[in-house]
Every structure is written in C-alpha cells, then in structure tokens.
Amino acid sequence: MLRKRLQSESKTYDAIVCVQGLGFVGAAMALVVASARRDNGTARYLVVGVDQDTESGRARIEALSQGDFPFPNTDPMLQEQLQQAISVGNLYATHDESVFQWADVALVDVQMDVDFSVAPPEADLGSFKRAIRTLGQHMPSGSLIIVETTVPPGTTVNVVAPTLASCLQDRGLPHDAIHVAHSYERVMPGPNYFDSIAKYWRAFAGMSSDSAAACSKFLETIVDVSNFPLTELSSPTSSETAKILENSYRAINIALMDEWGHFAEAIGIDLFEVIQAIRVRPTHSNIRQPGLGVGGYCLTKDPYFSAIALEKFFPQAQVNFPLTTRAMKINEEMPESTAIRLRELMGGDLKNKHVLVMGASYRGDVGDTRYSPSETLTRMLMNAGANIRVHDPLATTWDVPEIPIEHEIPDPMYFDAVVFATPHSIFQSINLASWFGHHRPWILDSNNVLSDDQRHYLTGSNANKFVSVGRG
C-alpha cells in the first residue's frame, strides 16, 4: 500500500522525505517534517520513517503507525502533531528499505555508537557506513542526503561521500549524482522536544555549493528561520566539528561545577544560589550546576569523537585533548560522590540498608535511560550491599534488569534513605509532609530536584534528615 501511495501521490507533495532511523531524534524529526505546510495550509511533504527490522525498530514503527509517539515524553506537541499527520495521511513508518528509491530527501538519524571497552574508545563506523550504503543503492539521481547523526569530524568527506560514490558507480551514475550535506541536530527531549527542532538554530554545510543550496532550501521549510536563522559553514567537517565542540564545552562546564559543588559543601554555602547570581551576567548565563552526573547519548560520548577523528582521518595531526578527557572522567565519576556521601550518612556502611532511588532517566521529564547516572549509582549501591528500589514516572526499561522500574511511588516507611536522582518536574509536586508522614529517612537531593518549598520543609524543625549535593 505504501509503495502504491509513493508512486501515485508523489506529485501531490513538494517532495517525499525519508527519515532513516526512528530513535529519539528521528521519530521527532519525522513529525517536524510532516508538520511543514505550504502557504495555503496543505502538507508540504510526504514523510516515511524507516527503521531496522529488529524488535526495537518494529516497536517504533508500530507505535508511529498507530498514532503513538514511541518514547515517553512530556511535550504534548509531539502527540498533537502525530495525530494531525495521521489524520492528513502524510506520515508512514516502515522497515522496507526499498522506499528510499522514491526519496527526494533523506535525513540520516541513525546512531553512531562508541565502544568504551577498548582504549582509546572506537566509533562504530561500520554500521553507519552500511546505512549510507543503503541510501546509495536506492536513492534517485538529484536527491539530497542530510546527515544529522553526530559523527567524528571528517566522516562526511571520508566515509559518506566515497561510500555513495561507489554505490553510484555500480549503478552507472556520476559520483556526485546525489547531493550530500551535514546539518547536526540539537534535539533536546523534554517539555520543548518538538520546538527544539522546529524553533531552534541550525548549522549546515554541503559537499558542494549545489548541495549546500539544496540543504538550505529544505531546512528553511521545516525551521522557523525568521526567528532562528540558519548558519552555513564552509565544509561538512566544520559542521561536524561544531557539534562535537558544543557538547565538549557543555561536558567541561558540568565537570567544572562538580568540583565547585564539593567546595560549596565543604565550606557550608549554597552553590545554586551562587550560580543564579552569576547567571545574571549575560556572558555567563549558561553556566551549569553540580548534580548526580552526566547521562544520555550525547555528552557521554560526543567529546571522544575529536580523538577518534584524529586517529581515523587525520593521523598526521599531533593534537591532544587533556582538558576534555579529564572532564569526561570527572563526569563519569560523579555518581560515586553521591554513593560515598550516602554511605557516610548511613554510618559508613550501606549493607542491608533500604534505599529508594527517585528517577531512572538521565534527564528530567524524559523517559530516556541511556547511560543514565542513576543506573551507575544504583549499581554502586547494590555492590555496597544496599537493597534498592527505583521509581520513575516516565522510564520503562533500563540496563539494570534485576531492579525493575516502579511507576507507583513506594511508601517511604520501608526505606532508610531516599535519593532524588532525576529532576522530573512531577517530583516537585509531591507533598513531602503527607508522603513521609511520621517516617524520617535520610533524604539526599543529588541533582537539585526538589523545590525551594520542599527544601524548606525538609530543613525545618522536626523534619527529615536532609542533605543536598552542592549545598553545605
């Protein structure tokens, strides 16, 4: 049915757009593209999301096909736009790679995993190359590929372009028959998930001036460029570097705040109060804050791509990244600080202590547990002999199968300590007086989760024993 639709109705739309990969980026990207409208209000694109024929891929395809966004989230815009696309009939999802033969534009949103079991870490360029080869084997001459995947700088020039050229040669087409550009995503799951694509700045670069022009023309139809203008860079390698540097800067910023958090705890001040005072200065408005640690799919791996790029594509360059490397190690070690502090509160021993961890996701108001510091903390507490239970209102699965995520908040009377780990906004609506009742476990806010009113209650007379990371 989909093939017939692509053949018969292609003229109804400005273009057929395929999104390769329906993860946290691709699924939202498909909705943003499907929501693009012409001046007369009609849908501009027919969108097809393509994922792998695997258990997780089929689950995402089925969810989108049934009108359900495949990932837990707190942004109502996603479900609203999905329902509209289903109603209009301009969004489909499939694992049939042959649909790329009708694609005028393909957005590459496949994962680029990093293997941390080896030193130095290695990027899975093989899987990425296979995804590009699929496009090269199917996409028509004159079409456009936009790589949105975060990759080591040099990947578009040294992997994407030659892979496509080889496929096109096999098909008897010129090596540049398909336009290629790189435009990294800045998707931020959370309450503004959809708008982090549609209403946010984009940078891009093409392999040629024609590719850059085609990329710009497309992005202008899905991004509010009147308020968030595009930035064209001189080469795809520059665009790739911009994403890596962005996330390296953020990772270093977080690591800096971790050590200042320890300072604040040691001398008895509130670092969050200090940070708010600093953020008033425009040049320092994006200063981060201490917390449980860094998680998610980006900040835990992207800064390593600089060293990977040197090894793979620029072996002649003699460059080191001591600051970035040390910051990544600091961030990886942050959950240990929380585990140590909790052990100190428990009299130096966590064995047989009952601990409730509030939050499994790596970030507030999302259900994404990839590389979550809550997972690292939970394993540390388990190894120390503690009995752990975990509550999260959004996350459903994670890589600690022996401890299932509970969606109902447990009764605190069973616990010696409660650790607030993920800043879900719903946690700030908990009436702590009612929830705790007469029970008084230790409370550790490891990620600035609780509200001012909740902290005021916890520090009041006859209240719980309470400490907070970054606060003396």
DAZI-V65496 format. One record per residue. RES is the residue in one letter. PSI is psi as a letter, one per 20 degrees, with the letter a starting at -180 (NA if undefined). NEAR is the number of other C-alpha atoms within 12 Angstrom. Layout:
res->[RES:RES]
psi->[PSI:PSI]
near->[NEAR:NEAR]
This chain:
res->[M:L:R:K:R:L:Q:S:E:S:K:T:Y:D:A:I:V:C:V:Q:G:L:G:F:V:G:A:A:M:A:L:V:V:A:S:A:R:R:D:N:G:T:A:R:Y:L:V:V:G:V:D:Q:D:T:E:S:G:R:A:R:I:E:A:L:S:Q:G:D:F:P:F:P:N:T:D:P:M:L:Q:E:Q:L:Q:Q:A:I:S:V:G:N:L:Y:A:T:H:D:E:S:V:F:Q:W:A:D:V:A:L:V:D:V:Q:M:D:V:D:F:S:V:A:P:P:E:A:D:L:G:S:F:K:R:A:I:R:T:L:G:Q:H:M:P:S:G:S:L:I:I:V:E:T:T:V:P:P:G:T:T:V:N:V:V:A:P:T:L:A:S:C:L:Q:D:R:G:L:P:H:D:A:I:H:V:A:H:S:Y:E:R:V:M:P:G:P:N:Y:F:D:S:I:A:K:Y:W:R:A:F:A:G:M:S:S:D:S:A:A:A:C:S:K:F:L:E:T:I:V:D:V:S:N:F:P:L:T:E:L:S:S:P:T:S:S:E:T:A:K:I:L:E:N:S:Y:R:A:I:N:I:A:L:M:D:E:W:G:H:F:A:E:A:I:G:I:D:L:F:E:V:I:Q:A:I:R:V:R:P:T:H:S:N:I:R:Q:P:G:L:G:V:G:G:Y:C:L:T:K:D:P:Y:F:S:A:I:A:L:E:K:F:F:P:Q:A:Q:V:N:F:P:L:T:T:R:A:M:K:I:N:E:E:M:P:E:S:T:A:I:R:L:R:E:L:M:G:G:D:L:K:N:K:H:V:L:V:M:G:A:S:Y:R:G:D:V:G:D:T:R:Y:S:P:S:E:T:L:T:R:M:L:M:N:A:G:A:N:I:R:V:H:D:P:L:A:T:T:W:D:V:P:E:I:P:I:E:H:E:I:P:D:P:M:Y:F:D:A:V:V:F:A:T:P:H:S:I:F:Q:S:I:N:L:A:S:W:F:G:H:H:R:P:W:I:L:D:S:N:N:V:L:S:D:D:Q:R:H:Y:L:T:G:S:N:A:N:K:F:V:S:V:G:R:G]
psi->[g:g:g:h:g:h:g:h:j:h:i:h:r:h:q:p:p:p:o:o:o:l:b:h:g:g:g:h:h:h:h:g:g:h:i:p:q:r:h:j:i:q:p:h:q:p:p:o:p:p:r:q:m:r:g:h:g:h:g:g:g:g:g:h:h:j:k:p:p:i:p:p:r:j:o:h:h:g:h:g:h:g:h:g:h:g:g:h:k:k:p:r:q:r:j:o:i:i:i:i:i:i:p:h:p:p:p:o:k:q:q:n:q:p:o:j:i:q:p:r:q:q:q:m:h:g:g:g:h:h:g:h:h:g:g:h:i:h:q:r:p:i:r:p:p:o:o:i:p:p:r:p:p:i:g:g:g:i:g:g:g:h:g:g:g:g:g:h:g:h:j:k:q:q:h:k:h:p:q:p:r:p:o:q:q:k:p:n:q:b:h:k:g:g:i:i:g:h:m:q:q:p:q:r:q:q:h:r:h:g:g:g:g:h:g:g:h:g:h:i:i:i:q:m:i:h:i:m:q:q:o:p:r:i:q:h:h:g:g:g:h:g:g:g:h:g:h:g:g:g:g:g:g:g:h:g:h:g:h:h:g:h:g:g:h:h:i:k:r:o:h:h:g:g:g:h:h:h:i:h:p:h:i:k:h:k:p:a:q:r:b:h:a:p:a:r:i:f:i:i:h:g:h:i:h:g:h:g:g:g:g:g:h:l:i:i:p:n:p:r:m:h:g:g:g:h:g:h:g:g:h:h:i:g:h:h:g:g:g:g:h:h:h:g:h:j:j:j:p:i:p:j:q:o:p:p:o:n:p:h:q:i:q:q:k:q:k:o:j:p:k:p:h:h:g:g:g:g:h:g:h:g:h:i:j:q:o:q:q:p:p:p:i:g:q:h:q:r:k:m:h:i:n:q:p:p:i:p:p:q:p:i:i:i:q:h:q:p:o:o:h:p:l:p:h:h:h:i:i:p:n:h:g:g:g:h:c:j:q:m:r:p:p:o:o:i:k:l:g:q:r:g:g:g:h:g:g:h:j:r:q:k:a:r:p:p:q:p:p:j:p:NA]
near->[12:27:22:11:22:31:18:15:21:23:16:19:26:26:29:42:44:49:50:45:41:41:36:38:38:42:48:47:49:47:47:43:43:44:39:36:24:18:9:8:11:20:31:31:40:45:50:49:50:44:38:28:19:16:12:18:27:24:24:34:37:25:26:37:29:20:26:28:39:32:34:30:33:28:25:19:26:38:29:21:34:37:25:23:36:28:18:22:29:41:43:43:46:34:30:26:32:23:38:41:27:34:39:37:43:50:45:47:38:36:33:31:27:30:18:16:9:9:12:19:24:27:34:25:32:19:18:32:31:24:36:41:28:30:45:43:28:30:35:31:31:25:33:44:49:47:48:41:46:48:51:45:38:35:43:42:30:23:31:42:34:25:31:38:29:26:30:29:19:16:18:16:21:20:24:31:28:42:39:49:49:52:44:44:42:33:33:30:36:31:23:23:35:39:29:28:38:38:27:28:27:35:40:42:40:38:40:25:20:21:32:32:23:29:42:31:23:35:42:29:29:37:32:23:22:15:13:20:21:30:26:29:26:21:29:41:36:30:39:39:37:36:37:36:28:25:33:33:26:28:39:34:30:35:35:29:33:41:28:29:37:28:20:25:23:16:14:16:20:26:32:30:19:21:25:18:15:18:17:14:12:11:9:14:15:18:29:32:39:42:45:51:46:46:36:30:31:40:38:38:40:41:42:43:42:41:35:34:35:24:23:25:22:19:14:10:14:10:14:16:20:16:19:33:27:22:32:34:27:29:38:33:27:37:37:30:34:40:41:25:33:43:31:17:25:28:14:14:20:27:21:19:29:31:41:41:48:48:48:49:45:41:41:39:33:35:36:41:34:31:31:39:42:51:43:35:45:42:28:29:37:28:19:25:19:28:27:38:39:44:36:40:31:35:35:28:27:29:23:25:14:16:22:22:33:24:19:17:24:23:23:32:21:20:27:34:41:44:48:43:45:45:35:35:26:23:30:23:18:22:18:29:22:16:21:28:16:15:23:23:32:34:40:43:40:41:41:37:37:35:24:17:17:27:27:18:23:28:20:14:10:15:23:29:27:32:33:43:45:38:32:20]
